[in-house]
Amino acid sequence: MKQLPDSPHAHAETRAWPPISVVMPILNEERHLHEAVAMILSQRYPGEIEVVLAVGPSHDRTQEVADALAAADRRIVVVPNPTGRTPNALNAAIGASRNAIVARVDGHAMLPDDYLRVAVETLEETGADNVGGIMAAEGITPFEQAVARAMTSKIGVGAAAFHVGGTAGPADTVYLGVFRREALDRVGGYDEHFQRAQDWEMNHRIRRTGGLVWFQPRMRVTYRPRPNVKALAKQYFHYGRWRRVVARTHEGTINLRYLAPPAAVLAMALGLIVSPFFPLALIVPGGYLLAITAGSALTGSGMSTAAKLRLPLVYAAMHVSWGWGFLTSPRKLARPPR
């Protein structure tokens, strides 16, 4: 089992806890940045915490807020991210950080107060290179509540543990992640070509080079879903588009679960096209609508009527947008050879 630097096994109150660098990609976060940083610095973690903010070209006062936070607290460091893109921000923040344990946290992530402590304990117990937990979607409006339910159900997102939960163990990928720096160095950090799916892609390289990615359900992070159907469809369209790029880059990383949405989109489109000549072809899109309606009834237990009524629309937006993004992903997005 790998040992963390300066972290001998000892009683929880007397042991030495390794310092952690928390890296955050920040863009247009004026309203939430102060609270997000305060939540990290108030973690019940006995060791030292450093926060590195990689700030992109925002349209609000994010830069001023970040600079003020750094001026008021020596534990906070600000670095520029001229591109505004997430993988570039993460690499810039990792490059400016100084500790052997690196935790990725997003600007809107709401962490439980023992998040970092559980992460370090899990790294030690498992010898993993990256540990992470559940993307616990929670909505406020009826639409957001419907999205949250869909994002935590197998009908909506399949069986990925970081969405639907499960027991602790090895995983293909996890939400956010707390890493050993040696693993990040080994694989060269995030691949800045991938505008989306960069977490899945880097975790694939960690596993391919002999590392272990570990799912820890105790690391439960609250996530706020998209507020309307347009934003949700755009999100899932890009998820599908960039997952196709990952599949082209790393052969053998696609399976039937990922192929189900594009197959459904093709089947429904074909059914609609030929239905004027073969009316029975409407069975395909009609069957899909019936299936998501029945699925919404099964998964909507305990929801308000307003949220439950939106659930079929949410499922359809997620499935169709992801599938269409996958099908139309252009080859020009292919990752250039390393």
Secondary structure as GFF3:
##gff-version 3
##sequence-region A 1 338
A	DSSP	beta_strand	20	26	.	.	.	ID=ss1
A	DSSP	alpha_helix	33	41	.	.	.	ID=ss2
A	DSSP	beta_strand	49	55	.	.	.	ID=ss3
A	DSSP	alpha_helix	62	72	.	.	.	ID=ss4
A	DSSP	beta_strand	76	80	.	.	.	ID=ss5
A	DSSP	alpha_helix	86	96	.	.	.	ID=ss6
A	DSSP	beta_strand	101	104	.	.	.	ID=ss7
A	DSSP	alpha_helix	115	126	.	.	.	ID=ss8
A	DSSP	beta_strand	130	137	.	.	.	ID=ss9
A	DSSP	alpha_helix	142	151	.	.	.	ID=ss10
A	DSSP	alpha_helix	154	157	.	.	.	ID=ss11
A	DSSP	alpha_helix	161	164	.	.	.	ID=ss12
A	DSSP	beta_strand	169	170	.	.	.	ID=ss13
A	DSSP	beta_strand	175	180	.	.	.	ID=ss14
A	DSSP	alpha_helix	181	187	.	.	.	ID=ss15
A	DSSP	alpha_helix	198	208	.	.	.	ID=ss16
A	DSSP	beta_strand	213	223	.	.	.	ID=ss17
A	DSSP	alpha_helix	229	249	.	.	.	ID=ss18
A	DSSP	alpha_helix	256	274	.	.	.	ID=ss19
A	DSSP	three_ten_helix	279	282	.	.	.	ID=ss20
A	DSSP	alpha_helix	283	299	.	.	.	ID=ss21
A	DSSP	alpha_helix	305	327	.	.	.	ID=ss22
A	DSSP	three_ten_helix	331	333	.	.	.	ID=ss23
###
